[in-house]
Amino acid sequence: MRIKIIYFIIFLISAITLAQDDGSIKNDSIKRTMFIKQLGQGFLPSKLFNLDLKYLVKYNQYEGFRTGLGGETNETLSDKFRVNGYTVYGFVDKEFKYSIGGGFRVNKSHNTWINYSYTDDLTETGSTKFILDKRLFTFFEPRLLNIDLFHKHQTNRISIEHEIDKKLYTEVEFSISNIDPTYGYSFRLENNAFDVFETTKAKIALQWNPFSEINSEKNTVTKNGYPQFTFQYTKSFKNILGADFNFSKLDFRTIHKIKYKSENAFSLITLTAGLANGDTPLTDLYHAYPNNIRKETVLQRFTVAGINSFETMYFNEFFSDKFTTIIAKHYFKPFRIARLFNPQLVLINRLAIGNISNQERHDGVAFNSLEKGYTEAGIELNKLFFGFGLSTTYRYGAYHLPNEEDNIAIKFTFNITL
């Protein structure tokens, strides 16, 4: 009888230990999954504060190396408010830039937040951004290496973000900015030349992913569906809080992904369009995302290819107040050469068309119009070595250049996913 009791006790202790171990393994697995998810979103998590990886090290033609620290408080500290910010230093322009802000949640079920920030930093001229894209993160921003046309801005911003549901979310923003181009530029309007200026803007943006799959019990997105649609409207008000210009902008983007039966083979089509009306300075026009530097030979222009940029289009070559781009990529099934060596072939075609009104108003920067339609085609062989690959792109059509070498771009690619 004693032996049976002893065996029973041993069995009970073993069962409890196994259950604890199993629970520990599950907890470790959940923690590991959350860690990878946060890392993929650009944050290195700690107990109360998440370090923002975007600000550690970057490089561009104006600042040289740009390094600093940034981050935000996390839900462990509070799920009702957050504080965020960053500070960086450029080693060529020898200036500090920074931002400080925060927000508080007013509705949990719809993830509604009211936010405020003050930013003193640089922005690439002509780089209209969708304000909802702050949800996106890439470990490496290839175009940033080559950008040289920036304007300084000091911006106060207040916004409200709200999830109507998991397939449709929105943000409304109001901002006041003092803008100072770092290059010799002036905007001529009504016999005045504006070298520095102020803007007062209101924006509303919508992100609609109607085909995504939702877990109704957990109210989470289980699978991204396509196509996806992004809308944004901007209105700049003259004479309100010292603003100098009256203009409006309407921006649209759709992304569609076509999957095939072959494993990991798919096509990706991105259409982006923008329309600016009114007295719009160069800082708020569209540049179609060029990514080619002005060097004499192909090898001197050898840098890193972007994700949705035009690799043969030179920086500051075109600006538009109305434009459309279509980028079509086809990803073939990766070549299974070895366990850790699976390169992937990608075929690419890009089109940009646009126009510019009142070009004579923009003094100090010479540029062309996209009215004839810009075309280029390329091929990438990705993931050859630690995420790096190679690409070759050729410029053809109406903007084909007389010197054949100037129509060719050969670059690194970089693709890594978590």
C-alpha positions in Angstrom: 0.0 0.0 0.0 2.8 2.4 0.9 4.5 1.6 -2.4 1.3 2.4 -4.3 1.0 5.7 -2.4 4.6 6.6 -3.1 4.1 5.8 -6.8 0.9 7.9 -6.9 2.8 10.9 -5.3 5.6 10.5 -7.8 3.1 10.4 -10.6 1.3 13.5 -9.3 4.5 15.5 -8.9 5.6 14.5 -12.4 2.3 15.5 -13.9 2.4 18.9 -12.2 6.0 19.5 -13.3 5.1 18.6 -16.9 2.1 20.9 -16.8 4.3 23.7 -15.5 6.9 23.0 -18.1 4.3 22.9 -20.8 2.9 26.2 -19.6 6.4 27.7 -19.4 7.1 26.6 -23.0 3.8 28.1 -24.1 4.5 31.4 -22.3 8.1 31.4 -23.8 6.6 30.8 -27.2 4.1 33.6 -26.8 6.8 36.0 -25.6 9.0 35.0 -28.5 6.2 35.6 -31.0 5.4 39.0 -29.5 9.1 40.0 -29.5 9.4 39.1 -33.2 6.2 41.0 -34.0 7.4 44.1 -32.3 10.8 43.8 -33.9 9.1 43.6 -37.3 7.2 46.8 -36.5 10.5 48.5 -35.7 10.7 48.4 -31.9 13.0 46.7 -29.5 10.8 46.1 -26.5 11.8 46.5 -22.8 9.7 46.5 -19.7 8.2 50.0 -19.9 9.7 51.5 -23.0 10.2 50.3 -26.6 13.3 51.5 -28.4 12.4 52.8 -32.0 15.0 51.2 -34.4 14.3 53.9 -37.1 16.6 56.4 -35.4 19.7 54.4 -34.6 21.8 54.9 -37.8 20.9 56.4 -41.2 22.7 58.1 -44.0 21.8 60.8 -46.6 23.6 63.3 -48.8 22.8 66.3 -46.7 23.4 65.1 -43.1 25.9 62.3 -43.9 25.5 59.8 -41.0 22.5 60.5 -38.9 22.3 58.8 -35.6 20.2 59.0 -32.4 17.7 57.4 -30.1 13.9 57.3 -30.1 11.1 55.3 -28.7 7.7 55.2 -26.9 6.2 54.0 -23.7 4.4 50.7 -24.0 1.2 49.2 -22.5 3.0 47.8 -19.5 3.4 51.4 -18.2 -0.1 52.3 -19.4 -2.6 51.3 -22.0 -4.4 54.7 -21.6 -1.6 57.1 -22.6 1.8 57.0 -24.3 4.8 59.3 -24.6 7.1 59.2 -27.7 10.0 61.1 -29.1 13.5 61.0 -30.6 16.6 63.0 -31.0 19.2 62.6 -33.8 22.4 64.3 -34.9 23.7 64.8 -38.4 27.5 64.6 -38.7 27.8 66.7 -41.9 25.3 69.5 -41.2 26.3 69.3 -37.5 22.8 69.9 -36.2 20.5 68.2 -33.7 16.9 67.3 -34.7 14.2 66.1 -32.4 10.6 65.4 -31.8 8.5 65.0 -28.6 4.9 64.0 -28.3 2.3 61.8 -26.7 -1.3 60.7 -26.8 -4.1 59.4 -24.8 -6.8 56.8 -25.7 -10.4 57.9 -25.5 -12.0 54.7 -26.8 -10.6 51.1 -26.4 -13.0 49.2 -28.6 -12.2 51.4 -31.6 -8.6 52.1 -30.6 -9.2 55.9 -30.7 -6.3 58.1 -29.8 -5.8 61.9 -29.6 -2.1 62.8 -30.2 0.1 65.8 -30.1 3.7 66.3 -31.3 6.3 69.0 -31.9 9.0 68.2 -34.5 12.1 70.1 -35.5 13.6 68.1 -38.3 14.2 67.6 -42.1 11.8 66.3 -44.8 12.6 65.4 -48.3 11.2 67.9 -50.8 8.4 66.5 -53.0 7.9 63.4 -50.7 4.2 63.4 -50.1 3.5 60.8 -47.4 0.4 59.1 -46.3 0.0 59.9 -42.6 -1.3 56.3 -41.9 2.0 54.9 -43.2 3.6 55.5 -39.8 2.2 52.0 -39.0 4.7 50.6 -41.5 8.4 49.9 -40.9 11.4 48.8 -43.0 14.7 47.9 -41.5 16.6 49.6 -44.4 15.5 52.6 -46.5 17.6 52.4 -49.6 16.5 55.7 -51.2 17.6 57.7 -48.1 21.2 57.1 -49.0 21.0 59.3 -52.1 18.6 62.1 -51.2 20.1 65.6 -51.2 17.0 67.9 -51.4 15.6 68.5 -47.9 13.7 71.3 -46.2 13.8 72.1 -42.5 10.5 72.3 -40.7 9.3 73.1 -37.3 5.8 71.5 -36.9 3.2 71.5 -34.2 0.7 68.6 -35.0 -2.4 67.3 -33.3 -4.3 64.3 -34.6 -7.1 61.8 -33.9 -6.8 58.2 -35.1 -9.7 55.9 -35.1 -10.5 52.3 -36.2 -14.0 52.2 -37.6 -13.3 48.4 -37.8 -10.3 46.2 -38.5 -10.7 46.7 -42.2 -11.2 50.5 -42.2 -9.3 53.0 -40.1 -8.8 56.7 -40.3 -6.8 59.7 -39.0 -7.5 63.4 -39.0 -4.6 65.8 -38.5 -4.1 69.5 -38.0 -0.6 71.0 -38.3 1.3 74.3 -38.3 4.7 74.4 -39.9 7.6 76.9 -40.5 9.5 75.7 -43.6 13.0 76.6 -44.6 14.5 74.9 -47.7 18.2 73.9 -47.3 18.8 74.7 -51.0 18.6 77.9 -53.0 14.9 78.1 -53.7 12.1 80.7 -53.7 8.5 80.5 -54.6 7.2 83.5 -56.6 3.6 84.4 -56.0 1.8 87.8 -56.6 5.1 89.7 -57.0 6.5 88.2 -53.8 9.4 85.7 -53.5 9.1 83.3 -50.5 12.5 81.9 -49.4 10.9 80.7 -46.1 7.2 80.3 -45.5 4.6 79.0 -43.1 1.7 76.5 -43.7 -1.4 75.6 -41.8 -2.8 72.3 -43.0 -5.7 69.9 -42.2 -5.5 66.3 -43.4 -7.9 63.4 -43.4 -6.7 59.9 -44.4 -8.5 56.5 -44.8 -7.0 53.0 -45.0 -9.4 50.4 -46.4 -8.5 46.7 -46.6 -11.9 45.2 -47.5 -10.6 41.7 -48.3 -8.6 41.1 -45.1 -9.7 38.2 -42.9 -10.7 39.0 -39.3 -10.9 36.8 -36.2 -14.2 38.0 -34.9 -13.6 36.6 -31.4 -10.3 38.3 -30.9 -11.0 41.2 -33.3 -7.6 40.8 -35.0 -6.5 40.6 -38.6 -5.5 37.0 -39.4 -4.7 37.5 -43.1 -4.1 40.5 -45.2 -6.3 40.7 -48.3 -5.9 42.5 -51.5 -6.5 45.0 -53.1 -5.9 47.6 -50.4 -6.8 51.2 -50.7 -5.4 54.4 -49.1 -7.0 57.9 -49.5 -5.7 61.2 -48.2 -7.0 64.8 -48.6 -4.9 67.8 -47.5 -6.0 71.4 -47.3 -3.6 74.3 -46.7 -5.3 77.5 -45.4 -3.8 81.0 -46.2 -3.9 83.7 -43.5 -4.8 81.2 -40.8 -2.2 81.3 -38.0 0.2 83.1 -40.3 0.1 80.7 -43.2 1.2 82.0 -46.6 -0.4 79.7 -49.2 -3.8 78.3 -50.1 -3.7 74.9 -51.8 -5.2 71.4 -51.6 -4.0 67.9 -52.4 -5.8 64.6 -53.1 -3.7 61.4 -52.9 -4.6 57.8 -53.6 -2.8 54.5 -53.6 -3.9 50.9 -54.2 -1.9 47.7 -53.8 -3.0 44.5 -55.3 -1.3 41.1 -54.9 -2.0 38.2 -57.2 -1.0 34.7 -55.8 -0.4 31.7 -58.0 -0.5 28.0 -57.4 3.3 27.8 -57.5 4.7 28.2 -54.0 5.9 31.8 -53.2 5.2 33.0 -56.7 3.1 36.2 -57.0 2.6 39.5 -58.8 2.4 42.8 -57.0 0.9 45.9 -58.6 1.0 49.4 -56.9 -0.8 52.4 -58.3 -0.2 55.8 -56.8 -1.8 59.1 -57.9 -1.7 62.7 -56.6 -3.3 66.0 -57.6 -2.3 69.4 -56.2 -4.4 72.5 -56.8 -3.7 76.1 -55.9 -0.5 77.9 -54.9 1.7 74.9 -54.1 5.4 75.4 -53.3 8.0 72.8 -54.5 8.2 71.3 -51.0 4.6 70.0 -51.4 4.8 68.9 -55.1 5.4 65.3 -56.2 8.7 63.9 -57.4 7.6 60.3 -58.4 10.3 58.7 -56.1 13.5 58.8 -58.2 16.5 56.9 -57.0 19.4 57.6 -59.3 22.4 59.9 -58.5 24.1 62.1 -61.1 27.4 60.4 -61.7 29.2 59.9 -65.0 29.4 56.1 -65.2 27.1 53.2 -64.3 29.6 51.9 -61.7 29.8 55.4 -60.0 26.0 55.3 -59.7 26.1 51.8 -58.1 24.1 52.1 -54.9 21.1 50.3 -53.4 17.7 49.9 -55.2 14.5 51.0 -53.5 11.3 49.1 -53.1 8.9 51.3 -55.1 11.3 53.9 -56.6 12.4 54.6 -60.2 15.9 53.4 -60.4 17.0 55.2 -63.6 15.2 58.5 -62.8 17.7 61.1 -61.4 17.0 62.9 -58.2 15.3 66.3 -58.7 14.8 65.5 -62.5 11.0 65.8 -62.4 8.4 67.5 -60.2 4.7 67.5 -60.8 1.5 68.9 -59.4 -0.5 66.0 -60.8 0.9 62.5 -61.4 0.3 58.8 -61.6 2.7 55.9 -61.2 2.1 52.2 -61.8 4.7 49.7 -60.6 4.2 46.0 -61.6 6.4 43.3 -60.2 6.3 39.5 -60.8 8.1 37.3 -58.2 9.0 33.9 -59.4 9.2 30.9 -57.1 12.6 31.0 -55.3 15.3 28.7 -56.6 15.9 26.0 -53.9 19.6 25.6 -54.4 20.6 25.0 -50.8 18.9 25.2 -47.3 20.2 28.8 -46.8 20.5 29.8 -50.4 17.2 30.4 -52.2 17.5 33.4 -54.6 14.4 34.8 -56.2 14.0 36.3 -59.6 11.7 39.4 -60.0 10.6 41.1 -63.2 9.7 44.8 -62.9 8.0 47.5 -65.1 7.4 51.0 -64.0 5.4 53.9 -65.5 5.1 57.5 -64.4 3.1 60.3 -66.0 2.4 63.8 -64.8 2.3 67.5 -65.4 3.2 70.8 -63.8 1.4 74.1 -63.9 3.1 77.5 -63.4 6.6 76.1 -63.5 8.0 79.6 -63.7 7.0 80.2 -60.1 9.8 77.9 -58.8 13.1 79.7 -58.8 16.5 78.0 -58.0 15.6 74.4 -59.0 15.6 73.3 -62.6 13.3 70.3 -63.4 11.3 68.7 -66.2 7.7 67.7 -66.6 6.5 64.0 -66.8 3.8 64.8 -69.5 5.3 62.4 -72.1 5.2 59.4 -69.7 8.3 57.9 -68.1 9.0 54.2 -68.5 11.6 51.7 -67.2 12.0 48.0 -66.9 14.2 45.9 -64.7 15.2 42.5 -63.3 16.2 41.6 -59.8 17.8 38.6 -58.4 17.2 38.9 -54.7 18.5 37.1 -51.5 21.8 36.0 -52.9 23.7 36.7 -49.7 22.2 37.7 -46.3 19.2 39.4 -47.9 21.4 41.2 -50.6 20.9 40.8 -54.3 21.4 42.6 -57.6 19.2 44.5 -60.0 19.5 45.9 -63.5 17.1 48.6 -64.8 16.8 50.2 -68.2 15.2 53.5 -69.1 13.2 53.5 -72.4 10.5 55.4 -74.1 10.0 59.2 -74.3 12.7 60.1 -71.8 15.4 57.8 -73.1 18.7 59.6 -72.9 21.2 60.1 -75.9 24.1 58.5 -74.0 23.1 54.8 -73.7 25.0 54.3 -70.5 22.9 57.0 -68.8 19.8 54.8 -69.3 21.2 51.9 -67.2 21.1 51.4 -63.5 22.9 48.5 -61.8 22.4 48.3 -58.0 22.2 46.1 -54.9 18.9 45.0 -53.6 18.1 44.3 -50.0 15.2 42.2 -48.8 14.7 40.7 -45.3 11.5 39.7 -43.5 10.9 38.5 -39.9 
